């Protein structure tokens, strides 16, 4: 079969032949891949930088997809890191880590929406006790996951959603997705009264935002929960010790490991149902799997989620 194959961590995947998949476990089946999203999480898998990377090569990247099983049923599936991911004509999935989708589901839209929406959905559902009418700041709101986080927070009943980012042109479009206010990283003091931060940025920007917000906070004894989800600005953030002592700040992470696999599986059907109903504004662009090298480079220059289709 043909697949996107990573042969070196410092180069994009190439469209190459790869051994046909074989189901070995009792819960495993071979499926045809219909659509696989090119997410930042997949890019870190392909360059070996993700904390779950084993360093094994060659590998086929891809951690989720919309697939068709041997009975013709359409499924959305998620996978652990493996040398055979979803960016291939066929792959092997565990049925317990998939959900059957209703007829008429658009595979491209589903593949585009699930991974970026899952990050904030699971963070608010499984990592904290999120309550309606709380105020949410999305740090890094102009990316695909940040755009979905605005909509997820709104769906869960947030009283106010503030979107923060660098690109003012992209920020201007976020009101249509449910953002009550948009600010740049230099204006984060305006979000000082937030209850929850969904942080896709980390690094120096997050550390500066944390210090600035806590300084401007009217009542530092009121809880502020900071959920660390992504790290596009860097893996390390120099959090000032005073931030932890002088305010009621809680920092938690949300991702593989901090959220048990069984919790991810429980949330997949709920999110898939919401996507199917058209709850979210999903911006996707289908690209043939054969063009994976070009897509890998082009992904940084588009606000649409690129989805590879065999």
C-alpha positions as CSV (number, residue, x, y, z in Angstrom):
1,X,0.0,0.0,0.0
2,X,1.0,3.7,-0.2
3,X,1.4,5.9,2.9
4,X,3.1,9.0,4.2
5,X,6.3,7.6,5.5
6,X,8.8,9.3,7.9
7,X,12.3,8.1,7.3
8,X,14.1,10.9,9.1
9,X,12.9,13.2,11.9
10,X,14.4,16.3,10.2
11,X,12.5,15.8,6.9
12,X,8.8,15.8,6.0
13,X,7.1,12.4,5.3
14,X,7.2,11.1,1.7
15,X,4.6,9.3,-0.3
16,X,6.1,5.8,-0.4
17,X,5.2,2.1,-0.3
18,X,4.7,0.6,3.2
19,X,3.9,-2.9,4.3
20,X,0.2,-3.8,4.3
21,X,-1.3,-3.7,7.8
22,X,-2.1,-6.9,9.7
23,X,-4.6,-7.2,12.6
24,X,-3.1,-9.2,15.5
25,X,-5.1,-8.5,18.6
26,X,-8.6,-9.7,19.2
27,X,-9.9,-6.1,19.2
28,X,-8.0,-5.1,16.1
29,X,-9.3,-4.8,12.6
30,X,-7.9,-3.5,9.3
31,X,-9.7,-0.5,7.9
32,X,-9.6,1.8,4.9
33,X,-8.6,5.3,5.8
34,X,-11.0,8.0,4.4
35,X,-9.5,11.1,6.0
36,X,-6.7,11.9,8.5
37,X,-6.1,15.4,9.9
38,X,-2.7,17.1,9.8
39,X,-2.6,18.4,13.4
40,X,0.3,20.0,15.3
41,X,0.3,16.8,17.5
42,X,0.9,14.8,14.3
43,X,3.8,17.0,13.3
44,X,5.5,16.5,16.7
45,X,5.0,12.8,16.3
46,X,6.7,12.9,12.8
47,X,9.7,15.0,14.0
48,X,10.2,12.9,17.1
49,X,9.7,15.9,19.5
50,X,6.6,14.7,21.2
51,X,7.0,13.3,24.7
52,X,5.6,9.9,23.7
53,X,8.0,9.5,20.8
54,X,10.0,6.2,20.9
55,X,12.5,7.2,18.2
56,X,11.5,4.3,16.0
57,X,11.8,4.7,12.2
58,X,10.4,4.4,9.6
59,X,6.9,5.3,10.7
60,X,3.6,6.4,9.3
61,X,2.3,9.4,11.3
62,X,-1.3,10.1,12.2
63,X,-3.1,9.6,15.5
64,X,-6.7,9.8,14.4
65,X,-8.8,9.4,11.3
66,X,-12.2,8.7,9.8
67,X,-12.1,5.1,8.5
68,X,-14.3,2.5,6.8
69,X,-14.4,-1.1,8.3
70,X,-15.0,-4.3,6.4
71,X,-18.7,-4.1,6.9
72,X,-18.9,-0.7,5.3
73,X,-19.4,1.2,8.6
74,X,-17.8,4.7,8.9
75,X,-15.8,5.1,12.2
76,X,-13.8,7.8,13.9
77,X,-10.8,6.3,15.6
78,X,-7.9,7.5,17.8
79,X,-4.6,5.7,18.2
80,X,-1.6,5.4,20.4
81,X,1.7,6.3,19.0
82,X,2.7,3.5,16.6
83,X,4.9,3.0,13.6
84,X,1.7,2.6,11.6
85,X,-0.5,5.6,12.0
86,X,-3.5,6.8,10.0
87,X,-1.8,8.7,7.1
88,X,-2.0,5.6,4.8
89,X,-4.4,3.9,2.5
90,X,-5.1,1.4,5.2
91,X,-4.3,0.9,8.9
92,X,-5.1,-1.2,12.0
93,X,-7.4,0.1,14.7
94,X,-8.8,-1.1,18.0
95,X,-12.6,-1.1,17.8
96,X,-12.8,-0.1,21.5
97,X,-11.0,3.2,20.6
98,X,-13.4,4.1,17.8
99,X,-17.0,5.1,17.4
100,X,-19.4,4.3,14.6
101,X,-20.6,7.5,12.8
102,X,-24.0,8.0,11.3
103,X,-24.6,7.8,7.6
104,X,-24.0,11.0,5.7
105,X,-21.1,12.1,7.9
106,X,-18.5,14.2,6.0
107,X,-15.2,12.4,6.7
108,X,-13.1,15.5,5.9
109,X,-15.0,17.8,8.3
110,X,-15.0,15.1,11.0
111,X,-11.3,14.5,10.7
112,X,-10.6,18.2,10.7
113,X,-12.7,18.9,13.8
114,X,-12.1,16.1,16.3
115,X,-8.5,16.4,17.3
116,X,-8.4,20.2,17.8
117,X,-11.8,20.2,19.5
118,X,-10.9,17.2,21.7
119,X,-8.1,19.2,23.4
120,X,-10.4,21.8,25.0
121,X,-13.4,19.4,25.3
122,X,-11.4,16.9,27.4
123,X,-9.6,19.6,29.4
124,X,-12.9,21.2,30.5
125,X,-14.7,17.9,31.0
126,X,-12.0,15.7,32.6
127,X,-9.2,17.8,34.1
128,X,-11.2,20.3,36.1
129,X,-14.7,20.8,37.5
130,X,-15.8,23.4,35.0
131,X,-19.0,25.2,35.9
132,X,-21.4,27.2,33.8
133,X,-21.0,31.0,33.9
134,X,-17.2,30.8,34.5
135,X,-15.0,33.1,32.4
136,X,-12.5,31.5,30.0
137,X,-9.4,32.9,28.4
138,X,-8.1,31.1,25.4
139,X,-4.4,31.8,25.1
140,X,-3.4,31.1,21.5
141,X,-6.9,31.4,20.1
142,X,-6.0,32.0,16.4
143,X,-4.9,28.4,15.7
144,X,-7.3,25.7,14.8
145,X,-7.4,24.2,18.3
146,X,-7.8,27.7,19.8
147,X,-10.7,28.5,17.5
148,X,-12.4,25.2,18.5
149,X,-11.7,26.0,22.2
150,X,-13.7,29.2,21.9
151,X,-16.7,27.2,20.6
152,X,-16.3,24.4,23.1
153,X,-16.2,26.8,26.1
154,X,-19.3,28.6,24.7
155,X,-21.0,25.2,24.3
156,X,-20.2,24.3,28.0
157,X,-21.8,27.5,29.2
158,X,-19.0,30.0,29.7
159,X,-20.2,33.4,30.8
160,X,-17.4,35.1,28.9
161,X,-14.8,33.9,26.4
162,X,-11.7,36.0,25.8
163,X,-9.5,35.1,22.8
164,X,-5.8,36.1,22.9
165,X,-3.3,35.9,20.1
166,X,-0.6,37.7,18.1
167,X,-2.2,38.1,14.7
168,X,-4.7,40.9,14.9
169,X,-6.3,40.1,11.5
170,X,-7.0,36.5,12.6
171,X,-8.2,37.8,16.0
172,X,-10.8,40.0,14.3
173,X,-12.6,37.0,12.9
174,X,-13.0,35.2,16.2
175,X,-16.1,37.1,17.3
176,X,-18.1,35.1,14.8
177,X,-17.0,31.9,16.6
178,X,-18.2,33.1,20.0
179,X,-15.4,35.2,21.4
180,X,-16.8,38.1,23.5
181,X,-13.5,39.9,23.4
182,X,-10.2,39.7,21.5
183,X,-6.8,40.8,22.9
184,X,-3.2,40.6,22.0
185,X,-0.5,39.2,24.3
186,X,0.3,42.7,25.3
187,X,-3.2,43.3,26.6
188,X,-3.6,40.2,28.9
189,X,-4.2,42.3,32.0
190,X,-7.7,42.8,30.5
191,X,-8.3,39.1,31.2
192,X,-7.2,39.3,34.8
193,X,-10.7,38.2,36.1
194,X,-10.8,35.0,34.1
195,X,-11.6,31.8,36.0
196,X,-10.0,29.3,33.6
197,X,-7.1,29.7,31.1
198,X,-6.9,27.2,28.1
199,X,-3.2,27.6,27.2
200,X,-2.0,26.5,23.8
201,X,1.2,28.7,23.9
202,X,3.3,28.1,27.1
203,X,6.9,29.3,27.0
204,X,7.8,32.9,27.8
205,X,4.5,34.4,26.7
206,X,2.6,32.2,29.1
207,X,4.9,33.1,32.0
208,X,4.5,36.8,31.3
209,X,0.8,36.5,30.9
210,X,0.5,34.6,34.2
211,X,2.5,37.3,36.1
212,X,0.6,40.2,34.5
213,X,-2.9,38.7,35.0
214,X,-2.2,37.9,38.7
215,X,-0.9,41.4,39.4
216,X,-4.0,42.9,37.9
217,X,-6.4,40.5,39.6
218,X,-8.8,42.3,41.9
219,X,-9.1,39.4,44.4
220,X,-6.1,37.1,44.3
221,X,-7.8,34.6,46.6
222,X,-10.4,33.8,43.9
223,X,-9.3,30.6,42.1
224,X,-7.6,30.8,38.7
225,X,-7.1,27.5,37.0
226,X,-4.5,27.4,34.2
227,X,-4.8,24.4,31.9
228,X,-1.6,23.7,29.9
229,X,-2.5,22.0,26.6
230,X,0.0,23.1,23.9
231,X,3.4,24.6,23.8
232,X,3.8,26.4,20.4
233,X,6.0,29.1,22.1
234,X,8.3,26.6,23.8
235,X,8.4,23.6,26.1
236,X,9.5,25.6,29.2
237,X,8.0,28.5,31.0
238,X,9.7,30.3,33.9
239,X,6.8,30.6,36.3
240,X,7.6,33.1,39.0
241,X,7.5,31.6,42.5
242,X,5.5,34.6,43.7
243,X,2.7,33.6,41.3
244,X,2.1,30.4,43.2
245,X,2.4,32.0,46.7
246,X,0.6,35.3,46.2
247,X,-2.5,34.0,44.4
248,X,-4.9,31.1,44.4
249,X,-3.4,29.7,41.1
250,X,-3.6,26.1,40.0
251,X,-1.7,24.8,37.0
252,X,-2.7,21.5,35.5
253,X,-1.9,19.8,32.2
254,X,-4.2,18.1,29.9
255,X,-3.0,15.4,27.5
256,X,-1.9,11.8,27.0
257,X,-1.1,10.5,30.5
258,X,-2.8,13.2,32.6
259,X,-6.1,12.0,31.1
260,X,-6.6,8.2,31.3
261,X,-7.3,6.5,28.0
262,X,-10.7,5.4,29.3
263,X,-11.7,9.0,29.7
264,X,-10.8,9.9,26.2
265,X,-12.8,7.0,24.9
266,X,-15.9,8.1,26.9
267,X,-15.7,11.6,25.4
268,X,-15.3,10.6,21.8
269,X,-18.9,9.7,21.1
270,X,-20.2,12.9,22.7
271,X,-17.9,15.1,20.7
272,X,-18.4,13.2,17.5
273,X,-22.2,13.7,17.9
274,X,-21.7,17.4,18.4
275,X,-19.6,17.7,15.3
276,X,-22.1,15.6,13.3
277,X,-24.9,18.0,14.3
278,X,-23.0,20.9,12.9
279,X,-22.4,22.5,16.3
280,X,-19.0,23.8,15.4
281,X,-17.7,26.0,12.6
282,X,-15.1,23.7,11.0
283,X,-12.7,25.0,8.4
284,X,-11.1,22.2,6.5
285,X,-9.2,21.6,3.2
286,X,-8.8,18.1,1.7
287,X,-5.4,17.3,0.2
288,X,-4.5,14.1,-1.6
289,X,-2.2,11.8,0.5
290,X,0.2,11.7,-2.5
291,X,0.8,15.5,-1.9
292,X,1.8,15.0,1.7
293,X,5.3,16.7,1.3
294,X,3.7,19.9,0.0
295,X,0.9,19.8,2.6
296,X,3.4,19.5,5.4
297,X,5.0,22.8,4.4
298,X,1.7,24.5,3.4
299,X,0.0,23.7,6.7
300,X,1.9,26.6,8.4
301,X,0.5,29.1,6.0
302,X,-3.2,28.4,6.2
303,X,-5.9,28.8,8.9
304,X,-7.8,25.8,7.5
305,X,-7.2,22.4,8.9
306,X,-5.5,20.3,6.2
307,X,-6.9,16.8,5.9
308,X,-5.1,14.1,3.9
309,X,-7.4,11.8,1.8
310,X,-6.0,8.6,0.1
